[in-house]
């Protein structure tokens, strides 16, 4: 589940989506997206497919170990803000 959660956060970051934007695209709440990214909930297969579609990737990609995803700052919003200031 940790791999999945990290990958959701990572691919959301790559798409430059906020949790709010991803939630809107998926028809889910921002709170639920946040909980998925923190491994608090295990989404259903249809929800996983919906998230993957919104992120423009195949669903199975969300379950493949990705070192870049694992090393992404937990608070990517802070990371993104610092990056934009440079």
N, C-alpha and C positions, 0 to 999 in steps of 0.2 A: 504494500500500500504506500510505503514511503516513496518508492520510485514513481508511482503514479502521481502522487501529490506534488513532488518536485518537478515532474515534467509538465503538469498543468501550469504551475507558476512560471516555469522556464518558457514554454511556448506562448503563454500570455504575454510575457515580457518581450519576446521576439516580435510579436504582432503589435506591440506598443498599446495593448489593451489594459485598461484599469479593470479591477474586479467588477466595477459597476458596468463597464462596457461588455465584458464577457457574460455577466449575468443577464444583461438585456438581450444579447444575441441568443442566449440559450433558453430564455424564458424562465430563469431561476432567480432566486434572491441573491443579493450580494453577500448576505450572511452565509448562505449555503456554499457559495464559491469559496469564501474565506475558510470555512470549516473543511472543505475538501482539500484545500491547499495546506491545511495544518493537520491533515490525516485524522480528523475527528469523525468523518463520515465516509462510508464506502458507497459510492453512487451505484445505481442500477446500470445494467448494460445499455438500455436506451439513453440514459443520461450521459454515460461515457461517450456514446456515439454522437450525441448532440454537442457535447463539449469539443470533441475532436473536429466535428464539422465546422464549428465556429472558429476553431484555431487553424482550419484549413490543413489538417493532417489526417492520416489514417489512425483509427482508434488504437491499433496495436502499438503504434509508436509511443503512446503514453505509458506503455509497460516495459519499454526497453531502457536499461540502465544508461544514464547519460551523465558523464562526469561534469560537463558544463552546467547541467541543471542542478546537480548536487552542490556545486560550488557557488551558485548564485546566491547573493545576499538575501537573507530571509525577508528583509523589508525592501523589496525592489523599488517601491515608490521613493524611498530615500535615495537609493542608488541612482535612479533615473533623474531625480532632482539635481544631484551632484553632477551627473554627467552633462545635463543641459546647461549648467552654469559655466562650464569650461569653454 
